[in-house]
Amino acid sequence: VDPGLLSVIDINRDGILQLGEIRIGTDMIVLATPEIGGLPFVVSGLVAAGALAAALSTADGLLLTISNALSHDLYFKVVDPKASNSRRVTISKMLLLVVALSAAGVAAQKPADIVFLVSAAFSIAASALFPALVLGVFWKRANATGVVLGMASGLLLTVYYMVRNEAWLRGVFGISSPVSLWFGIQPISAGVFGVGLGFAVTVLGSLLSRPGGTRSDDFVDRIRHPT
C-alpha cells in the first residue's frame, strides 16, 4: 500500500491501533466518500473512472501539443526543413513516447505535491508564453529578437525564484542560503515576476532591434481580424 494513501504507525508502541495512528490520504477520502455516505460501491467506481478520464484527457492533449511543437518547431524548422510528412509524423510519435515516459518517471518519483507541480507548470508556461502571445498579436513593433529574449528572461527568472525558495528544489540543487521571498510571493506563483520581466524585455528588445517586415505585419492583421 502506498504510504501516501494509507499508513498505520504505532506511535506509542503499545500494540493497540488507535485513531490518531491512522493516516489517510486525501485521494482515498474522495474515493471513500460515497461509501461513507452509504451509497453503493458502484458510485465509488464511477468517481474513480471520472477522475481517471479527466486526467487522461488532459494528459493526452498536453502530450500531443508538446510532441507536435517539438517535431514541427524544432525538428522541421531547425534540424531538417526538408523532412517529408511521413518522417515528421514518425518523429512526432517518437517524441510523444519520450515525453510520456519522462513525465511518468518524474511523477513516479513524487518530488512534490501534485498541486504545486500543476501550478508551477502554469507559472512557467505563463512566464514564457503570455508576454510573447499578447505583444505578438497586439503590438506590431514586436519582433523575433524581442520575443525570444522576453521568453528566455521570463522563464529563467521564474525557475530561479522557484529553485531559490521551494524546499524540495533547494534540496535537489543543494541550496543552503536563507529563503528570500519577494513581496511575500510564494514560489508557486513565481510566474508573476516572470510575466512582468517578459513584457519589459520583449518591449525593450524589440525597440532596440530591427522591426519586422510587412509580411509579419500582414500575419498579425490576419490574426486580429480573421476572415
C-alpha positions as CSV (number, residue, x, y, z in Angstrom):
1,V,0.0,0.0,0.0
2,D,1.3,3.5,-0.9
3,P,2.1,5.2,2.4
4,G,0.9,8.5,0.8
5,L,-2.6,7.0,0.6
6,L,-2.9,4.9,3.7
7,S,-0.4,4.4,6.6
8,V,-0.6,3.0,10.1
9,I,2.2,3.9,12.6
10,D,2.2,2.6,16.2
11,I,3.4,5.8,17.7
12,N,3.3,4.8,21.4
13,R,4.3,1.2,20.6
14,D,1.5,-0.4,22.7
15,G,0.4,-2.8,20.0
16,I,-3.1,-1.2,20.0
17,L,-4.4,0.5,16.9
18,Q,-5.8,4.0,17.7
19,L,-7.5,6.5,15.5
20,G,-4.6,9.0,15.8
21,E,-2.2,6.4,14.4
22,I,-4.0,6.1,11.1
23,R,-3.1,8.5,8.2
24,I,-5.4,8.5,5.2
25,G,-4.6,10.5,2.1
26,T,-7.0,13.0,0.6
27,D,-7.3,10.9,-2.6
28,M,-8.5,8.0,-0.5
29,I,-11.0,10.2,1.3
30,V,-12.5,11.3,-2.1
31,L,-12.9,7.7,-3.3
32,A,-14.3,6.5,0.1
33,T,-16.8,9.4,0.5
34,P,-19.6,7.6,-1.5
35,E,-19.3,4.5,0.7
36,I,-19.1,6.6,3.9
37,G,-22.4,8.2,2.8
38,G,-24.0,4.8,2.4
39,L,-24.0,4.8,-1.4
40,P,-23.4,1.6,-3.4
41,F,-19.8,0.6,-4.3
42,V,-20.5,1.3,-8.0
43,V,-20.7,5.0,-7.2
44,S,-17.0,4.9,-6.0
45,G,-16.1,3.2,-9.2
46,L,-17.8,6.0,-11.2
47,V,-16.0,8.6,-9.2
48,A,-12.6,6.9,-9.9
49,A,-13.5,6.5,-13.6
50,G,-14.4,10.1,-13.8
51,A,-11.1,11.2,-12.2
52,L,-9.1,8.9,-14.5
53,A,-11.0,10.1,-17.6
54,A,-10.3,13.8,-16.7
55,A,-6.6,13.1,-16.1
56,L,-6.2,11.1,-19.3
57,S,-8.0,13.7,-21.5
58,T,-5.8,16.5,-20.1
59,A,-2.6,14.5,-20.4
60,D,-3.4,13.4,-24.0
61,G,-3.9,17.0,-25.1
62,L,-0.7,18.2,-23.5
63,L,1.3,15.2,-24.9
64,L,0.1,15.9,-28.4
65,T,0.8,19.6,-28.1
66,I,4.3,19.1,-26.8
67,S,5.3,16.4,-29.3
68,N,3.9,18.3,-32.2
69,A,5.6,21.5,-31.1
70,L,8.9,19.7,-30.8
71,S,8.6,17.9,-34.1
72,H,7.4,20.9,-36.1
73,D,9.1,23.9,-34.5
74,L,12.3,22.3,-33.5
75,Y,12.9,19.3,-35.8
76,F,11.2,20.5,-39.0
77,K,12.1,24.2,-38.7
78,V,15.6,23.8,-37.4
79,V,17.1,20.3,-37.8
80,D,15.6,19.0,-41.1
81,P,13.5,21.6,-43.0
82,K,13.3,19.1,-46.0
83,A,11.8,16.3,-44.0
84,S,8.8,14.5,-45.6
85,N,5.4,14.5,-44.0
86,S,5.7,10.8,-43.1
87,R,9.0,11.4,-41.4
88,R,7.6,14.3,-39.4
89,V,4.7,12.1,-38.2
90,T,7.2,9.4,-37.2
91,I,9.3,11.9,-35.3
92,S,6.3,13.3,-33.6
93,K,5.1,9.9,-32.4
94,M,8.6,9.0,-31.1
95,L,8.8,12.3,-29.2
96,L,5.3,11.7,-27.8
97,L,6.6,8.4,-26.4
98,V,9.7,10.0,-24.9
99,V,7.8,12.9,-23.3
100,A,5.2,10.5,-21.9
101,L,7.9,8.2,-20.4
102,S,9.7,11.2,-19.0
103,A,6.6,12.6,-17.4
104,A,5.7,9.2,-15.9
105,G,9.2,8.8,-14.5
106,V,9.0,12.2,-12.8
107,A,5.6,11.5,-11.5
108,A,6.7,8.2,-10.0
109,Q,9.4,9.9,-8.0
110,K,6.8,12.1,-6.4
111,P,9.1,15.1,-6.0
112,A,6.4,17.4,-4.6
113,D,2.7,17.7,-4.1
114,I,0.6,17.4,-7.3
115,V,-1.0,20.8,-6.6
116,F,2.4,22.5,-6.6
117,L,3.6,20.7,-9.8
118,V,0.5,21.7,-11.7
119,S,0.5,25.3,-10.5
120,A,4.3,25.5,-11.2
121,A,3.7,24.3,-14.7
122,F,1.1,27.1,-15.3
123,S,3.5,29.7,-13.8
124,I,6.4,28.5,-16.0
125,A,4.1,28.5,-19.1
126,A,2.7,31.9,-18.4
127,S,6.2,33.5,-17.8
128,A,7.5,32.2,-21.1
129,L,4.4,32.4,-23.4
130,F,2.0,35.1,-22.2
131,P,4.0,38.2,-23.0
132,A,5.0,36.8,-26.4
133,L,1.4,35.9,-27.3
134,V,0.0,39.2,-26.1
135,L,2.6,41.5,-27.6
136,G,3.0,39.4,-30.7
137,V,-0.7,39.9,-31.6
138,F,-1.5,43.4,-30.2
139,W,1.8,45.2,-30.8
140,K,3.1,45.3,-34.4
141,R,6.6,46.5,-33.3
142,A,7.3,43.2,-31.6
143,N,9.8,41.1,-33.4
144,A,11.6,37.8,-33.1
145,T,14.6,39.1,-31.2
146,G,12.5,40.8,-28.5
147,V,10.1,37.9,-28.2
148,V,12.9,35.3,-27.8
149,L,14.7,37.5,-25.2
150,G,11.4,38.1,-23.3
151,M,10.6,34.4,-23.3
152,A,14.0,33.4,-22.1
153,S,14.3,36.1,-19.4
154,G,10.8,35.4,-18.0
155,L,11.4,31.7,-17.9
156,L,14.8,32.0,-16.2
157,L,13.5,34.4,-13.6
158,T,10.6,32.1,-12.7
159,V,12.7,29.0,-12.5
160,Y,15.3,30.8,-10.4
161,Y,12.7,32.0,-7.9
162,M,11.3,28.6,-7.6
163,V,14.6,26.9,-7.1
164,R,15.7,29.5,-4.6
165,N,12.6,29.3,-2.4
166,E,10.9,25.9,-2.8
167,A,12.0,23.4,-0.3
168,W,12.4,20.3,-2.4
169,L,14.1,22.2,-5.3
170,R,16.5,23.7,-2.8
171,G,17.4,20.1,-1.7
172,V,17.8,18.9,-5.3
173,F,20.2,21.8,-6.1
174,G,21.9,21.8,-2.7
175,I,21.0,25.4,-1.9
176,S,21.6,26.3,1.8
177,S,21.1,30.0,1.7
178,P,18.1,31.5,3.5
179,V,14.8,31.6,1.8
180,S,14.2,35.1,0.3
181,L,10.6,35.7,-0.7
182,W,9.9,38.8,-2.8
183,F,6.9,40.8,-1.5
184,G,5.8,37.6,0.3
185,I,5.0,35.8,-3.0
186,Q,5.2,32.0,-2.7
187,P,7.3,30.1,-5.2
188,I,4.2,28.5,-6.7
189,S,3.2,32.0,-8.0
190,A,6.7,32.9,-9.4
191,G,5.1,33.4,-12.8
192,V,4.0,36.9,-11.6
193,F,7.6,38.1,-11.8
194,G,8.4,36.2,-15.0
195,V,5.5,37.7,-16.8
196,G,6.4,41.2,-15.8
197,L,10.0,40.8,-16.8
198,G,9.0,39.1,-20.0
199,F,6.9,42.1,-21.1
200,A,9.6,44.6,-20.2
201,V,12.4,42.6,-22.0
202,T,10.2,41.9,-25.1
203,V,9.4,45.6,-25.5
204,L,13.0,46.7,-24.9
205,G,14.5,44.1,-27.1
206,S,12.0,44.9,-29.9
207,L,12.7,48.6,-29.8
208,L,16.5,48.1,-29.8
209,S,16.5,45.7,-32.8
210,R,15.3,45.9,-36.4
211,P,11.5,45.8,-36.8
212,G,9.8,43.0,-38.7
213,G,8.8,43.3,-42.3
214,T,5.4,43.8,-43.9
215,R,5.0,40.1,-44.1
216,S,4.9,39.8,-40.3
217,D,2.5,42.9,-40.1
218,D,0.1,41.2,-42.5
219,F,0.3,38.0,-40.4
220,V,-0.6,39.9,-37.3
221,D,-3.5,41.6,-39.1
222,R,-4.9,38.2,-40.2
223,I,-4.7,37.0,-36.5
224,R,-6.5,40.1,-35.3
225,H,-9.2,40.1,-38.0
226,P,-9.7,36.5,-39.2
227,T,-11.7,36.2,-42.4
